[in-house]
Amino acid sequence: MPHNIQAASEKYQKYLLQIILKGRIYYTVSGADLTDHDKDKLLVNNQRQLVLALTISDLSTTIEYEEYFDRLRFAGR
């Protein structure tokens, strides 16, 4: 699985981040917005708050149902 994540990260220029806050692990994404001059961005919501998930699966579900930067390339579409 790590190899698949790495290959997808390189292909779509999006990277899975693991963040540890107060002893808990959270996941989010950073990457190039290929629709906005390749600017590097973090996954944030409409209120400009960092989007964090407890599992990679939860993060994947969030990405599928919400609008984020570079929507067409974000989830491998």
PyMOL Python script that loads the backbone (N, CA, C, O; Angstrom):
from pymol import cmd

cmd.read_pdbstr("""\
ATOM      1  N   MET A   1       0.802  -1.210   0.000  1.00  0.00           N
ATOM      2  CA  MET A   1       0.000   0.000   0.000  1.00  0.00           C
ATOM      3  C   MET A   1       0.844   1.273   0.000  1.00  0.00           C
ATOM      4  O   MET A   1       0.518   2.191  -0.752  1.00  0.00           O
ATOM      5  N   PRO A   2       1.913   1.386   0.800  1.00  0.00           N
ATOM      6  CA  PRO A   2       2.699   2.618   0.765  1.00  0.00           C
ATOM      7  C   PRO A   2       3.204   2.942  -0.631  1.00  0.00           C
ATOM      8  O   PRO A   2       3.247   4.111  -1.015  1.00  0.00           O
ATOM      9  N   HIS A   3       3.590   1.920  -1.402  1.00  0.00           N
ATOM     10  CA  HIS A   3       4.064   2.172  -2.761  1.00  0.00           C
ATOM     11  C   HIS A   3       2.946   2.791  -3.600  1.00  0.00           C
ATOM     12  O   HIS A   3       3.199   3.719  -4.369  1.00  0.00           O
ATOM     13  N   ASN A   4       1.707   2.292  -3.466  1.00  0.00           N
ATOM     14  CA  ASN A   4       0.572   2.836  -4.208  1.00  0.00           C
ATOM     15  C   ASN A   4       0.300   4.280  -3.825  1.00  0.00           C
ATOM     16  O   ASN A   4      -0.013   5.102  -4.685  1.00  0.00           O
ATOM     17  N   ILE A   5       0.418   4.598  -2.536  1.00  0.00           N
ATOM     18  CA  ILE A   5       0.210   5.975  -2.081  1.00  0.00           C
ATOM     19  C   ILE A   5       1.280   6.872  -2.679  1.00  0.00           C
ATOM     20  O   ILE A   5       0.983   7.974  -3.140  1.00  0.00           O
ATOM     21  N   GLN A   6       2.522   6.409  -2.674  1.00  0.00           N
ATOM     22  CA  GLN A   6       3.619   7.205  -3.225  1.00  0.00           C
ATOM     23  C   GLN A   6       3.427   7.448  -4.722  1.00  0.00           C
ATOM     24  O   GLN A   6       3.627   8.566  -5.197  1.00  0.00           O
ATOM     25  N   ALA A   7       3.045   6.423  -5.457  1.00  0.00           N
ATOM     26  CA  ALA A   7       2.827   6.562  -6.897  1.00  0.00           C
ATOM     27  C   ALA A   7       1.687   7.535  -7.186  1.00  0.00           C
ATOM     28  O   ALA A   7       1.800   8.378  -8.076  1.00  0.00           O
ATOM     29  N   ALA A   8       0.601   7.424  -6.445  1.00  0.00           N
ATOM     30  CA  ALA A   8      -0.532   8.337  -6.629  1.00  0.00           C
ATOM     31  C   ALA A   8      -0.144   9.759  -6.246  1.00  0.00           C
ATOM     32  O   ALA A   8      -0.553  10.716  -6.904  1.00  0.00           O
ATOM     33  N   SER A   9       0.641   9.899  -5.190  1.00  0.00           N
ATOM     34  CA  SER A   9       1.088  11.227  -4.766  1.00  0.00           C
ATOM     35  C   SER A   9       1.871  11.905  -5.876  1.00  0.00           C
ATOM     36  O   SER A   9       1.637  13.074  -6.182  1.00  0.00           O
ATOM     37  N   GLU A  10       2.779  11.191  -6.465  1.00  0.00           N
ATOM     38  CA  GLU A  10       3.595  11.761  -7.541  1.00  0.00           C
ATOM     39  C   GLU A  10       2.747  12.068  -8.779  1.00  0.00           C
ATOM     40  O   GLU A  10       2.910  13.116  -9.405  1.00  0.00           O
ATOM     41  N   LYS A  11       1.857  11.165  -9.123  1.00  0.00           N
ATOM     42  CA  LYS A  11       1.026  11.351 -10.322  1.00  0.00           C
ATOM     43  C   LYS A  11       0.137  12.592 -10.201  1.00  0.00           C
ATOM     44  O   LYS A  11       0.038  13.380 -11.142  1.00  0.00           O
ATOM     45  N   TYR A  12      -0.511  12.764  -9.040  1.00  0.00           N
ATOM     46  CA  TYR A  12      -1.474  13.853  -8.873  1.00  0.00           C
ATOM     47  C   TYR A  12      -0.903  15.055  -8.134  1.00  0.00           C
ATOM     48  O   TYR A  12      -1.596  16.055  -7.947  1.00  0.00           O
ATOM     49  N   GLN A  13       0.349  14.963  -7.715  1.00  0.00           N
ATOM     50  CA  GLN A  13       1.021  16.031  -6.979  1.00  0.00           C
ATOM     51  C   GLN A  13       0.260  16.422  -5.711  1.00  0.00           C
ATOM     52  O   GLN A  13       0.162  17.598  -5.360  1.00  0.00           O
ATOM     53  N   LYS A  14      -0.274  15.404  -5.037  1.00  0.00           N
ATOM     54  CA  LYS A  14      -0.977  15.556  -3.751  1.00  0.00           C
ATOM     55  C   LYS A  14      -0.327  14.601  -2.764  1.00  0.00           C
ATOM     56  O   LYS A  14      -0.003  13.467  -3.116  1.00  0.00           O
ATOM     57  N   TYR A  15      -0.136  15.051  -1.535  1.00  0.00           N
ATOM     58  CA  TYR A  15       0.624  14.264  -0.569  1.00  0.00           C
ATOM     59  C   TYR A  15      -0.140  14.100   0.732  1.00  0.00           C
ATOM     60  O   TYR A  15      -0.649  15.067   1.300  1.00  0.00           O
ATOM     61  N   LEU A  16      -0.211  12.862   1.193  1.00  0.00           N
ATOM     62  CA  LEU A  16      -0.853  12.531   2.450  1.00  0.00           C
ATOM     63  C   LEU A  16       0.057  12.977   3.588  1.00  0.00           C
ATOM     64  O   LEU A  16       1.246  12.658   3.600  1.00  0.00           O
ATOM     65  N   LEU A  17      -0.498  13.706   4.531  1.00  0.00           N
ATOM     66  CA  LEU A  17       0.254  14.167   5.696  1.00  0.00           C
ATOM     67  C   LEU A  17      -0.312  13.525   6.947  1.00  0.00           C
ATOM     68  O   LEU A  17      -1.528  13.414   7.107  1.00  0.00           O
ATOM     69  N   GLN A  18       0.567  13.110   7.819  1.00  0.00           N
ATOM     70  CA  GLN A  18       0.168  12.592   9.123  1.00  0.00           C
ATOM     71  C   GLN A  18       0.621  13.631  10.146  1.00  0.00           C
ATOM     72  O   GLN A  18       1.800  13.980  10.211  1.00  0.00           O
ATOM     73  N   ILE A  19      -0.322  14.117  10.936  1.00  0.00           N
ATOM     74  CA  ILE A  19      -0.050  15.147  11.933  1.00  0.00           C
ATOM     75  C   ILE A  19      -0.380  14.582  13.308  1.00  0.00           C
ATOM     76  O   ILE A  19      -1.431  13.973  13.507  1.00  0.00           O
ATOM     77  N   ILE A  20       0.521  14.790  14.241  1.00  0.00           N
ATOM     78  CA  ILE A  20       0.277  14.344  15.613  1.00  0.00           C
ATOM     79  C   ILE A  20       0.041  15.581  16.478  1.00  0.00           C
ATOM     80  O   ILE A  20       0.915  16.437  16.617  1.00  0.00           O
ATOM     81  N   LEU A  21      -1.160  15.655  17.055  1.00  0.00           N
ATOM     82  CA  LEU A  21      -1.543  16.746  17.950  1.00  0.00           C
ATOM     83  C   LEU A  21      -1.994  16.156  19.268  1.00  0.00           C
ATOM     84  O   LEU A  21      -2.909  15.332  19.313  1.00  0.00           O
ATOM     85  N   LYS A  22      -1.355  16.577  20.328  1.00  0.00           N
ATOM     86  CA  LYS A  22      -1.707  16.106  21.672  1.00  0.00           C
ATOM     87  C   LYS A  22      -1.804  14.581  21.734  1.00  0.00           C
ATOM     88  O   LYS A  22      -2.707  14.031  22.364  1.00  0.00           O
ATOM     89  N   GLY A  23      -0.864  13.913  21.075  1.00  0.00           N
ATOM     90  CA  GLY A  23      -0.797  12.459  21.132  1.00  0.00           C
ATOM     91  C   GLY A  23      -1.746  11.715  20.207  1.00  0.00           C
ATOM     92  O   GLY A  23      -1.738  10.485  20.188  1.00  0.00           O
ATOM     93  N   ARG A  24      -2.552  12.415  19.449  1.00  0.00           N
ATOM     94  CA  ARG A  24      -3.480  11.765  18.502  1.00  0.00           C
ATOM     95  C   ARG A  24      -2.976  11.964  17.085  1.00  0.00           C
ATOM     96  O   ARG A  24      -2.385  12.996  16.765  1.00  0.00           O
ATOM     97  N   ILE A  25      -3.208  10.982  16.247  1.00  0.00           N
ATOM     98  CA  ILE A  25      -2.788  11.051  14.845  1.00  0.00           C
ATOM     99  C   ILE A  25      -3.964  11.487  13.988  1.00  0.00           C
ATOM    100  O   ILE A  25      -5.076  10.975  14.119  1.00  0.00           O
ATOM    101  N   TYR A  26      -3.694  12.449  13.103  1.00  0.00           N
ATOM    102  CA  TYR A  26      -4.690  12.949  12.147  1.00  0.00           C
ATOM    103  C   TYR A  26      -4.068  12.913  10.752  1.00  0.00           C
ATOM    104  O   TYR A  26      -2.847  12.890  10.598  1.00  0.00           O
ATOM    105  N   TYR A  27      -4.933  12.909   9.748  1.00  0.00           N
ATOM    106  CA  TYR A  27      -4.487  12.899   8.355  1.00  0.00           C
ATOM    107  C   TYR A  27      -5.085  14.073   7.607  1.00  0.00           C
ATOM    108  O   TYR A  27      -6.217  14.484   7.860  1.00  0.00           O
ATOM    109  N   THR A  28      -4.300  14.607   6.679  1.00  0.00           N
ATOM    110  CA  THR A  28      -4.756  15.661   5.791  1.00  0.00           C
ATOM    111  C   THR A  28      -3.944  15.561   4.500  1.00  0.00           C
ATOM    112  O   THR A  28      -3.170  14.621   4.318  1.00  0.00           O
ATOM    113  N   VAL A  29      -4.123  16.522   3.618  1.00  0.00           N
ATOM    114  CA  VAL A  29      -3.462  16.484   2.316  1.00  0.00           C
ATOM    115  C   VAL A  29      -2.890  17.863   1.999  1.00  0.00           C
ATOM    116  O   VAL A  29      -3.455  18.897   2.356  1.00  0.00           O
ATOM    117  N   SER A  30      -1.766  17.836   1.328  1.00  0.00           N
ATOM    118  CA  SER A  30      -1.140  19.033   0.787  1.00  0.00           C
ATOM    119  C   SER A  30      -0.787  18.726  -0.656  1.00  0.00           C
ATOM    120  O   SER A  30      -0.579  17.567  -1.015  1.00  0.00           O
ATOM    121  N   GLY A  31      -0.719  19.758  -1.482  1.00  0.00           N
ATOM    122  CA  GLY A  31      -0.314  19.499  -2.855  1.00  0.00           C
ATOM    123  C   GLY A  31      -0.475  20.684  -3.758  1.00  0.00           C
ATOM    124  O   GLY A  31      -0.933  21.752  -3.352  1.00  0.00           O
ATOM    125  N   ALA A  32      -0.090  20.474  -4.993  1.00  0.00           N
ATOM    126  CA  ALA A  32      -0.153  21.520  -6.010  1.00  0.00           C
ATOM    127  C   ALA A  32      -1.570  21.625  -6.561  1.00  0.00           C
ATOM    128  O   ALA A  32      -2.205  20.620  -6.879  1.00  0.00           O
ATOM    129  N   ASP A  33      -2.049  22.858  -6.666  1.00  0.00           N
ATOM    130  CA  ASP A  33      -3.335  23.103  -7.316  1.00  0.00           C
ATOM    131  C   ASP A  33      -3.041  23.364  -8.778  1.00  0.00           C
ATOM    132  O   ASP A  33      -2.650  24.467  -9.158  1.00  0.00           O
ATOM    133  N   LEU A  34      -3.233  22.347  -9.590  1.00  0.00           N
ATOM    134  CA  LEU A  34      -2.898  22.428 -11.003  1.00  0.00           C
ATOM    135  C   LEU A  34      -3.834  23.340 -11.781  1.00  0.00           C
ATOM    136  O   LEU A  34      -3.584  23.628 -12.951  1.00  0.00           O
ATOM    137  N   THR A  35      -4.912  23.799 -11.144  1.00  0.00           N
ATOM    138  CA  THR A  35      -5.824  24.752 -11.787  1.00  0.00           C
ATOM    139  C   THR A  35      -5.538  26.184 -11.345  1.00  0.00           C
ATOM    140  O   THR A  35      -6.211  27.111 -11.794  1.00  0.00           O
ATOM    141  N   ASP A  36      -4.541  26.378 -10.464  1.00  0.00           N
ATOM    142  CA  ASP A  36      -4.206  27.710  -9.936  1.00  0.00           C
ATOM    143  C   ASP A  36      -2.692  27.906  -9.952  1.00  0.00           C
ATOM    144  O   ASP A  36      -2.068  28.113  -8.912  1.00  0.00           O
ATOM    145  N   HIS A  37      -2.117  27.838 -11.149  1.00  0.00           N
ATOM    146  CA  HIS A  37      -0.691  28.090 -11.361  1.00  0.00           C
ATOM    147  C   HIS A  37       0.209  27.209 -10.497  1.00  0.00           C
ATOM    148  O   HIS A  37       1.289  27.632 -10.083  1.00  0.00           O
ATOM    149  N   ASP A  38      -0.240  25.985 -10.227  1.00  0.00           N
ATOM    150  CA  ASP A  38       0.524  24.996  -9.456  1.00  0.00           C
ATOM    151  C   ASP A  38       0.879  25.459  -8.045  1.00  0.00           C
ATOM    152  O   ASP A  38       1.884  25.018  -7.487  1.00  0.00           O
ATOM    153  N   LYS A  39       0.073  26.333  -7.466  1.00  0.00           N
ATOM    154  CA  LYS A  39       0.325  26.799  -6.104  1.00  0.00           C
ATOM    155  C   LYS A  39       0.162  25.643  -5.135  1.00  0.00           C
ATOM    156  O   LYS A  39      -0.774  24.853  -5.258  1.00  0.00           O
ATOM    157  N   ASP A  40       1.074  25.541  -4.166  1.00  0.00           N
ATOM    158  CA  ASP A  40       0.965  24.527  -3.124  1.00  0.00           C
ATOM    159  C   ASP A  40      -0.099  24.951  -2.125  1.00  0.00           C
ATOM    160  O   ASP A  40      -0.133  26.101  -1.688  1.00  0.00           O
ATOM    161  N   LYS A  41      -0.966  24.013  -1.768  1.00  0.00           N
ATOM    162  CA  LYS A  41      -2.072  24.310  -0.864  1.00  0.00           C
ATOM    163  C   LYS A  41      -2.250  23.199   0.151  1.00  0.00           C
ATOM    164  O   LYS A  41      -1.838  22.060  -0.068  1.00  0.00           O
ATOM    165  N   LEU A  42      -2.870  23.551   1.264  1.00  0.00           N
ATOM    166  CA  LEU A  42      -3.302  22.587   2.269  1.00  0.00           C
ATOM    167  C   LEU A  42      -4.799  22.385   2.122  1.00  0.00           C
ATOM    168  O   LEU A  42      -5.498  23.237   1.572  1.00  0.00           O
ATOM    169  N   LEU A  43      -5.279  21.277   2.605  1.00  0.00           N
ATOM    170  CA  LEU A  43      -6.707  20.980   2.566  1.00  0.00           C
ATOM    171  C   LEU A  43      -7.406  21.800   3.651  1.00  0.00           C
ATOM    172  O   LEU A  43      -7.240  21.538   4.843  1.00  0.00           O
ATOM    173  N   VAL A  44      -8.190  22.794   3.229  1.00  0.00           N
ATOM    174  CA  VAL A  44      -8.926  23.637   4.174  1.00  0.00           C
ATOM    175  C   VAL A  44     -10.387  23.707   3.747  1.00  0.00           C
ATOM    176  O   VAL A  44     -10.722  23.502   2.580  1.00  0.00           O
ATOM    177  N   ASN A  45     -11.253  24.004   4.722  1.00  0.00           N
ATOM    178  CA  ASN A  45     -12.678  24.110   4.425  1.00  0.00           C
ATOM    179  C   ASN A  45     -13.034  25.545   4.030  1.00  0.00           C
ATOM    180  O   ASN A  45     -12.147  26.387   3.882  1.00  0.00           O
ATOM    181  N   ASN A  46     -14.320  25.823   3.859  1.00  0.00           N
ATOM    182  CA  ASN A  46     -14.766  27.154   3.434  1.00  0.00           C
ATOM    183  C   ASN A  46     -14.444  28.251   4.439  1.00  0.00           C
ATOM    184  O   ASN A  46     -14.383  29.426   4.079  1.00  0.00           O
ATOM    185  N   GLN A  47     -14.239  27.873   5.699  1.00  0.00           N
ATOM    186  CA  GLN A  47     -13.878  28.840   6.737  1.00  0.00           C
ATOM    187  C   GLN A  47     -12.359  28.953   6.882  1.00  0.00           C
ATOM    188  O   GLN A  47     -11.860  29.567   7.825  1.00  0.00           O
ATOM    189  N   ARG A  48     -11.627  28.348   5.930  1.00  0.00           N
ATOM    190  CA  ARG A  48     -10.163  28.360   5.897  1.00  0.00           C
ATOM    191  C   ARG A  48      -9.544  27.647   7.104  1.00  0.00           C
ATOM    192  O   ARG A  48      -8.451  27.996   7.551  1.00  0.00           O
ATOM    193  N   GLN A  49     -10.259  26.645   7.624  1.00  0.00           N
ATOM    194  CA  GLN A  49      -9.751  25.816   8.716  1.00  0.00           C
ATOM    195  C   GLN A  49      -9.160  24.542   8.128  1.00  0.00           C
ATOM    196  O   GLN A  49      -9.704  23.975   7.181  1.00  0.00           O
ATOM    197  N   LEU A  50      -8.053  24.102   8.690  1.00  0.00           N
ATOM    198  CA  LEU A  50      -7.404  22.881   8.241  1.00  0.00           C
ATOM    199  C   LEU A  50      -8.350  21.691   8.418  1.00  0.00           C
ATOM    200  O   LEU A  50      -8.939  21.513   9.484  1.00  0.00           O
ATOM    201  N   VAL A  51      -8.491  20.886   7.374  1.00  0.00           N
ATOM    202  CA  VAL A  51      -9.327  19.689   7.423  1.00  0.00           C
ATOM    203  C   VAL A  51      -8.466  18.522   7.885  1.00  0.00           C
ATOM    204  O   VAL A  51      -7.465  18.187   7.251  1.00  0.00           O
ATOM    205  N   LEU A  52      -8.865  17.908   8.996  1.00  0.00           N
ATOM    206  CA  LEU A  52      -8.161  16.761   9.551  1.00  0.00           C
ATOM    207  C   LEU A  52      -9.130  15.594   9.693  1.00  0.00           C
ATOM    208  O   LEU A  52     -10.318  15.791   9.952  1.00  0.00           O
ATOM    209  N   ALA A  53      -8.613  14.373   9.521  1.00  0.00           N
ATOM    210  CA  ALA A  53      -9.427  13.172   9.693  1.00  0.00           C
ATOM    211  C   ALA A  53      -8.671  12.198  10.587  1.00  0.00           C
ATOM    212  O   ALA A  53      -7.441  12.205  10.633  1.00  0.00           O
ATOM    213  N   LEU A  54      -9.420  11.363  11.293  1.00  0.00           N
ATOM    214  CA  LEU A  54      -8.812  10.389  12.197  1.00  0.00           C
ATOM    215  C   LEU A  54      -8.230   9.186  11.458  1.00  0.00           C
ATOM    216  O   LEU A  54      -7.314   8.531  11.955  1.00  0.00           O
ATOM    217  N   THR A  55      -8.764   8.899  10.268  1.00  0.00           N
ATOM    218  CA  THR A  55      -8.263   7.770   9.476  1.00  0.00           C
ATOM    219  C   THR A  55      -8.121   8.204   8.017  1.00  0.00           C
ATOM    220  O   THR A  55      -8.721   9.187   7.583  1.00  0.00           O
ATOM    221  N   ILE A  56      -7.325   7.459   7.284  1.00  0.00           N
ATOM    222  CA  ILE A  56      -7.179   7.738   5.855  1.00  0.00           C
ATOM    223  C   ILE A  56      -8.514   7.508   5.149  1.00  0.00           C
ATOM    224  O   ILE A  56      -8.861   8.242   4.224  1.00  0.00           O
ATOM    225  N   SER A  57      -9.247   6.513   5.574  1.00  0.00           N
ATOM    226  CA  SER A  57     -10.565   6.226   4.996  1.00  0.00           C
ATOM    227  C   SER A  57     -11.519   7.402   5.203  1.00  0.00           C
ATOM    228  O   SER A  57     -12.226   7.802   4.278  1.00  0.00           O
ATOM    229  N   ASP A  58     -11.536   7.955   6.418  1.00  0.00           N
ATOM    230  CA  ASP A  58     -12.381   9.125   6.686  1.00  0.00           C
ATOM    231  C   ASP A  58     -11.972  10.310   5.814  1.00  0.00           C
ATOM    232  O   ASP A  58     -12.824  11.040   5.307  1.00  0.00           O
ATOM    233  N   LEU A  59     -10.678  10.496   5.645  1.00  0.00           N
ATOM    234  CA  LEU A  59     -10.185  11.593   4.813  1.00  0.00           C
ATOM    235  C   LEU A  59     -10.632  11.395   3.368  1.00  0.00           C
ATOM    236  O   LEU A  59     -11.066  12.342   2.713  1.00  0.00           O
ATOM    237  N   SER A  60     -10.527  10.180   2.881  1.00  0.00           N
ATOM    238  CA  SER A  60     -10.948   9.864   1.519  1.00  0.00           C
ATOM    239  C   SER A  60     -12.435  10.167   1.314  1.00  0.00           C
ATOM    240  O   SER A  60     -12.820  10.742   0.296  1.00  0.00           O
ATOM    241  N   THR A  61     -13.253   9.784   2.270  1.00  0.00           N
ATOM    242  CA  THR A  61     -14.694  10.052   2.195  1.00  0.00           C
ATOM    243  C   THR A  61     -14.960  11.552   2.186  1.00  0.00           C
ATOM    244  O   THR A  61     -15.789  12.032   1.414  1.00  0.00           O
ATOM    245  N   THR A  62     -14.268  12.282   3.032  1.00  0.00           N
ATOM    246  CA  THR A  62     -14.433  13.740   3.084  1.00  0.00           C
ATOM    247  C   THR A  62     -14.104  14.367   1.738  1.00  0.00           C
ATOM    248  O   THR A  62     -14.834  15.234   1.258  1.00  0.00           O
ATOM    249  N   ILE A  63     -13.015  13.933   1.134  1.00  0.00           N
ATOM    250  CA  ILE A  63     -12.586  14.474  -0.160  1.00  0.00           C
ATOM    251  C   ILE A  63     -13.616  14.187  -1.246  1.00  0.00           C
ATOM    252  O   ILE A  63     -13.850  15.021  -2.119  1.00  0.00           O
ATOM    253  N   GLU A  64     -14.223  13.022  -1.193  1.00  0.00           N
ATOM    254  CA  GLU A  64     -15.208  12.647  -2.211  1.00  0.00           C
ATOM    255  C   GLU A  64     -16.466  13.508  -2.164  1.00  0.00           C
ATOM    256  O   GLU A  64     -17.069  13.772  -3.204  1.00  0.00           O
ATOM    257  N   TYR A  65     -16.870  13.950  -0.973  1.00  0.00           N
ATOM    258  CA  TYR A  65     -18.158  14.618  -0.813  1.00  0.00           C
ATOM    259  C   TYR A  65     -18.078  16.125  -0.624  1.00  0.00           C
ATOM    260  O   TYR A  65     -19.113  16.779  -0.492  1.00  0.00           O
ATOM    261  N   GLU A  66     -16.892  16.685  -0.608  1.00  0.00           N
ATOM    262  CA  GLU A  66     -16.739  18.126  -0.434  1.00  0.00           C
ATOM    263  C   GLU A  66     -15.945  18.699  -1.598  1.00  0.00           C
ATOM    264  O   GLU A  66     -15.250  17.970  -2.306  1.00  0.00           O
ATOM    265  N   GLU A  67     -16.052  19.998  -1.788  1.00  0.00           N
ATOM    266  CA  GLU A  67     -15.304  20.698  -2.838  1.00  0.00           C
ATOM    267  C   GLU A  67     -14.008  21.243  -2.255  1.00  0.00           C
ATOM    268  O   GLU A  67     -14.032  22.017  -1.298  1.00  0.00           O
ATOM    269  N   TYR A  68     -12.877  20.841  -2.828  1.00  0.00           N
ATOM    270  CA  TYR A  68     -11.577  21.332  -2.409  1.00  0.00           C
ATOM    271  C   TYR A  68     -10.775  21.743  -3.629  1.00  0.00           C
ATOM    272  O   TYR A  68     -11.222  21.559  -4.762  1.00  0.00           O
ATOM    273  N   PHE A  69      -9.603  22.294  -3.405  1.00  0.00           N
ATOM    274  CA  PHE A  69      -8.772  22.753  -4.514  1.00  0.00           C
ATOM    275  C   PHE A  69      -8.504  21.637  -5.513  1.00  0.00           C
ATOM    276  O   PHE A  69      -8.425  20.461  -5.156  1.00  0.00           O
ATOM    277  N   ASP A  70      -8.367  22.028  -6.756  1.00  0.00           N
ATOM    278  CA  ASP A  70      -7.993  21.112  -7.838  1.00  0.00           C
ATOM    279  C   ASP A  70      -8.903  19.884  -7.903  1.00  0.00           C
ATOM    280  O   ASP A  70      -8.431  18.753  -8.025  1.00  0.00           O
ATOM    281  N   ARG A  71     -10.189  20.119  -7.823  1.00  0.00           N
ATOM    282  CA  ARG A  71     -11.207  19.064  -7.710  1.00  0.00           C
ATOM    283  C   ARG A  71     -11.071  17.941  -8.752  1.00  0.00           C
ATOM    284  O   ARG A  71     -11.225  16.766  -8.418  1.00  0.00           O
ATOM    285  N   LEU A  72     -10.789  18.294  -9.990  1.00  0.00           N
ATOM    286  CA  LEU A  72     -10.741  17.280 -11.049  1.00  0.00           C
ATOM    287  C   LEU A  72      -9.575  16.316 -10.897  1.00  0.00           C
ATOM    288  O   LEU A  72      -9.653  15.178 -11.360  1.00  0.00           O
ATOM    289  N   ARG A  73      -8.501  16.748 -10.259  1.00  0.00           N
ATOM    290  CA  ARG A  73      -7.322  15.899 -10.130  1.00  0.00           C
ATOM    291  C   ARG A  73      -7.118  15.407  -8.709  1.00  0.00           C
ATOM    292  O   ARG A  73      -6.204  14.623  -8.454  1.00  0.00           O
ATOM    293  N   PHE A  74      -7.949  15.850  -7.782  1.00  0.00           N
ATOM    294  CA  PHE A  74      -7.703  15.589  -6.375  1.00  0.00           C
ATOM    295  C   PHE A  74      -7.845  14.128  -5.994  1.00  0.00           C
ATOM    296  O   PHE A  74      -6.948  13.574  -5.358  1.00  0.00           O
ATOM    297  N   ALA A  75      -8.912  13.506  -6.355  1.00  0.00           N
ATOM    298  CA  ALA A  75      -9.164  12.128  -5.930  1.00  0.00           C
ATOM    299  C   ALA A  75      -8.952  11.143  -7.069  1.00  0.00           C
ATOM    300  O   ALA A  75      -9.578  10.084  -7.114  1.00  0.00           O
ATOM    301  N   GLY A  76      -8.075  11.496  -7.976  1.00  0.00           N
ATOM    302  CA  GLY A  76      -7.758  10.580  -9.074  1.00  0.00           C
ATOM    303  C   GLY A  76      -8.824  10.524 -10.144  1.00  0.00           C
ATOM    304  O   GLY A  76      -8.989   9.504 -10.813  1.00  0.00           O
ATOM    305  N   ARG A  77      -9.539  11.606 -10.305  1.00  0.00           N
ATOM    306  CA  ARG A  77     -10.595  11.655 -11.315  1.00  0.00           C
ATOM    307  C   ARG A  77     -10.007  11.912 -12.679  1.00  0.00           C
ATOM    308  O   ARG A  77     -10.742  11.988 -13.663  1.00  0.00           O
TER     309      ARG A  77
END
""", "prot")
cmd.dss("prot")
cmd.show_as("cartoon", "prot")
cmd.util.cbc("prot")
cmd.orient("prot")
